[in-house]
Structures are given as structure tokens and as C-alpha cells.
Amino acid sequence: MKTILVTGCAGFIGSHIAERLLNEGHMVVGVDNFHPYYQRALKERNMDGFKKHKNFKFFEGSILDDKLLNILAKEDIDIINHQAAIAGVRNSIKSPLEYLSINTLGTLKLLDRFRDAEKFIFASSSSVYGDVADNELPIKEDRKPKPISPYALSKLQAEEWCKLFSNLYGIRSIILRYFTVYGPRQRPDEAVEKFMRKILSGEPIEIYGDGEQTRDFTYVGDVVNANILTLSKGSGVFNIASGKRISVNKLVELLKKATKKEVKVNMIERQIGDVSHTWANIDKSKNELGFRPATDIETGLRNQFEHVQSLAKSLPTLSD
Ligand SMILES: NC(=O)c1ccc[n+]([C@@H]2O[C@H](COP(=O)([O-])OP(=O)(O)OC[C@H]3O[C@@H](n4cnc5c(N)ncnc54)[C@H](O)[C@@H]3O)[C@@H](O)[C@H]2O)c1
């Protein structure tokens, strides 16, 4: 049994990780400041299943707050699982400083405060690769990163801090580059969640560009599995993805099947900062972590739509 600090434990991925760690018998110290990027009510609901668990302690506050870090440092933390961040590529183009502050400085502050911990697991992103030519796909971890948004740059800088701290202070850092994560509790600004909410209310969905951009959609349960595997294995950088890609147009077809509803589509202009394709080579994660993506996209979409429907019933006033 380990004591694990999960930052961003009220968010989409962090809440699933915290819940799974508790189910596996670990102590979880959770921190989240309910950043207003999206609704607090959604984040509170994400924690419903575990907030009263006897092995869970929650601290509301920011990873940038030194007083809070001092309090957390007294909790005998073995492992840091760092999910807290401000996500969103497009929003990062509007407010780059906030991304530098939360994502890069926030990571550095945690590394500095917990440099004696056993391990630091960092949630990074496929966006660090930038726009990738067809002949470089599926992308491997050793491809030179070329961020094209402040979000991607903030994640790459945080990765570099993780590596530097591993070299200087010996804390083992594990960098997981997630590829388009979807599933129940997905952030309301992300494509699948946005599309499902619109489909449920009979509104058209908006597709950027011609819809032929491709994404390696990764089910949240598989991302959680990868995080669990890192408790006992691995160091360095790993792609965490399904290892398969589909176009956004194909996604629309799958959404019709998963929701059993009509899907109206409006095509609009491609957005700056968006990459054309993501598709991961996951051999390294398979070989070194024993990672195996287990949920196919049809099942994952059905699970997410069930969650969206239950949300619509219990929190009907929520809109993105
Ligand atoms: N969802 C994806 O597709 C995806 C893809 C690649 C990488 N990631 C990374 O995975 C992690 C989790 O992403 P998510 O989609 O669950 O996002 P999320 O926004 O749902 O979760 C992040 C959580 O961090 C919290 N937070 C933000 N600033 C904080 C601060 N200063 N102090 C404490 N808490 C703070 C937020 O309130 C939120 O609950 C992030 O690091 C993100 O960059 C996500």
C-alpha cells in the first residue's frame, strides 16, 4: 500500500485515477482547486463515488500555493501522480501565461517540494509532438517534439523539469503522453463530450476543417490502467494511446450508432493550434509497462453516452 498524491483529483482523468487507486487499497491524498475552466458542479460530481472513502483525504487549493504544499508535504507521500493542469489547446492561445504558470511552474513547484519522493508520474500530452507528417506516423516517443500551442509548450517544459529533477535529485519521473482521452466524465470542451451533449439536445455538431483529421482516441479506463502500471514499472517517456486512429468523420458515424440518434453536422473553419493527425506507436508502453489498451471505441462511446444521459437528468441546467 502506498500513499499517493493525486493532483487534479476532481478532474476527468484524475478522478478516475483516484477512485481506482482507492479500490486497489492505496491511500490517496487529493488536491484540486476547482479551476473555473469548466463547472465546479461537474468536478464535485466526479468525486461522488470516493470522496467519503476512509483512505481519501481531500485538500481544496492550488498546487501553486506554497502554504498548501507545506501542508501536503506532511502527509508522508510516497508517489506523486500529477494530473492537475489547465487543458485546452485553443484556450491556451488566448491566455498563454496561465498555461506557463499552472502547467509548467505548478509542476516545478511539486517536483521541488517532493524531490525526495519515490516517484513522480506526470500527465503529459501528445500535443507536444505538434504537426506530424504522414511518414512519421504512428509516432514514437523519440520523435523530436515541436509544440504549436502554449498548452503543448507548457507540457513539454514540464516534461523537461521532470527529466532534470530525475537527473539532479534522483526522483524517478515517468512521463505519460496521453492521446485524446475520452470516456465518462470527459471535459465539456472536448469533442466527444461536446458532440454527445449536442446530439442529446438535437442540435447540430460543429466539425473543424473537412473532418478528415485523425485522432488516436484513448479510453479513460486504459489511461487509468497505464497509471496503475507505472506504480511498479518504468521510467522515462511513454505514449499512452489506443494505437489506432480514426477520422473525425468516422467518429460521427460511430456516434450515430452509439447514441442511436440523428446527427446533424456543420462544417466550420479549421482552428489554429489544432494538429492534423495523432496516432501513437505504443510498442514501448507495451514492452516496458505491459500496457494493453482494452476498450474498443464502440464500447467506450456507449459508456460515455450513458454517462452524458445520466448527467443530463441529474444536472439538467448544465451547459458548456
Ligand atoms: N483529456 C485529454 O484528452 C488529455 C490529453 C492529454 C493530456 N491530458 C492531461 O491529463 C491531465 C488531466 O486532464 P483532464 O482532461 O482530466 O483535465 P481536467 O481539467 O478535467 O482536470 C484537471 C484538474 O486540475 C485541476 N486544476 C487546475 N489547476 C489547478 C491548480 N492550480 N491546483 C490544483 N488543481 C488544479 C482542475 O480543477 C481540474 O479538476 C492534464 O494534465 C492534461 O493536460 C489530458
The ligand as a MOL file (V3000), in Angstrom:
LIG
                    3D

  0  0  0     0  0            999 V3000
M  V30 BEGIN CTAB
M  V30 COUNTS 44 48 0 0 0
M  V30 BEGIN ATOM
M  V30 1 N -8.1910 14.7460 -21.5810 0
M  V30 2 C -7.2770 14.5460 -22.5130 0
M  V30 3 O -7.6030 14.1630 -23.6570 0
M  V30 4 C -5.8310 14.7660 -22.2180 0
M  V30 5 C -4.9090 14.5270 -23.2490 0
M  V30 6 C -3.5590 14.7260 -22.9800 0
M  V30 7 C -3.1480 15.1260 -21.7170 0
M  V30 8 N -4.0660 15.3780 -20.7400 0 CHG=1
M  V30 9 C -3.5920 15.8050 -19.4310 0
M  V30 10 O -4.1990 14.9830 -18.4520 0
M  V30 11 C -4.3990 15.7290 -17.2420 0
M  V30 12 C -5.8420 15.6280 -16.8140 0
M  V30 13 O -6.6450 16.2040 -17.8500 0
M  V30 14 P -8.2280 16.2260 -17.7890 0
M  V30 15 O -8.7240 16.0950 -19.1680 0
M  V30 16 O -8.6820 15.2880 -16.7410 0 CHG=-1
M  V30 17 O -8.4900 17.7300 -17.3420 0
M  V30 18 P -9.4310 18.3240 -16.1950 0
M  V30 19 O -9.4600 19.7930 -16.4490 0
M  V30 20 O -10.7170 17.5930 -16.1560 0
M  V30 21 O -8.6240 18.0210 -14.8630 0
M  V30 22 C -7.6010 18.8270 -14.3710 0
M  V30 23 C -7.9310 19.1900 -12.9420 0
M  V30 24 O -6.8720 20.0070 -12.4310 0
M  V30 25 C -7.4380 21.0000 -11.6030 0
M  V30 26 N -6.5230 22.1340 -11.5050 0
M  V30 27 C -6.2430 23.0780 -12.4400 0
M  V30 28 N -5.3760 23.9640 -11.9660 0
M  V30 29 C -5.0750 23.5770 -10.6930 0
M  V30 30 C -4.2380 24.1090 -9.6800 0
M  V30 31 N -3.5180 25.2130 -9.8790 0
M  V30 32 N -4.1790 23.4700 -8.5000 0
M  V30 33 C -4.9120 22.3430 -8.2690 0
M  V30 34 N -5.7320 21.8070 -9.2040 0
M  V30 35 C -5.8010 22.4150 -10.3950 0
M  V30 36 C -8.7460 21.3710 -12.2760 0
M  V30 37 O -9.6610 21.9850 -11.3870 0
M  V30 38 C -9.2200 20.0200 -12.7920 0
M  V30 39 O -10.1160 19.4070 -11.8920 0
M  V30 40 C -3.9350 17.1450 -17.5500 0
M  V30 41 O -2.6250 17.2920 -17.0880 0
M  V30 42 C -3.9940 17.2130 -19.0670 0
M  V30 43 O -3.0730 18.1690 -19.5640 0
M  V30 44 C -5.4090 15.2130 -20.9770 0
M  V30 END ATOM
M  V30 BEGIN BOND
M  V30 1 1 1 2
M  V30 2 2 2 3
M  V30 3 1 2 4
M  V30 4 1 4 5
M  V30 5 2 4 44
M  V30 6 2 5 6
M  V30 7 1 6 7
M  V30 8 2 7 8
M  V30 9 1 8 9
M  V30 10 1 8 44
M  V30 11 1 9 10
M  V30 12 1 9 42
M  V30 13 1 10 11
M  V30 14 1 11 12
M  V30 15 1 11 40
M  V30 16 1 12 13
M  V30 17 1 13 14
M  V30 18 2 14 15
M  V30 19 1 14 16
M  V30 20 1 14 17
M  V30 21 1 17 18
M  V30 22 2 18 19
M  V30 23 1 18 20
M  V30 24 1 18 21
M  V30 25 1 21 22
M  V30 26 1 22 23
M  V30 27 1 23 24
M  V30 28 1 23 38
M  V30 29 1 24 25
M  V30 30 1 25 26
M  V30 31 1 25 36
M  V30 32 1 26 27
M  V30 33 1 26 35
M  V30 34 2 27 28
M  V30 35 1 28 29
M  V30 36 1 29 30
M  V30 37 2 29 35
M  V30 38 1 30 31
M  V30 39 2 30 32
M  V30 40 1 32 33
M  V30 41 2 33 34
M  V30 42 1 34 35
M  V30 43 1 36 37
M  V30 44 1 36 38
M  V30 45 1 38 39
M  V30 46 1 40 41
M  V30 47 1 40 42
M  V30 48 1 42 43
M  V30 END BOND
M  V30 END CTAB
M  END
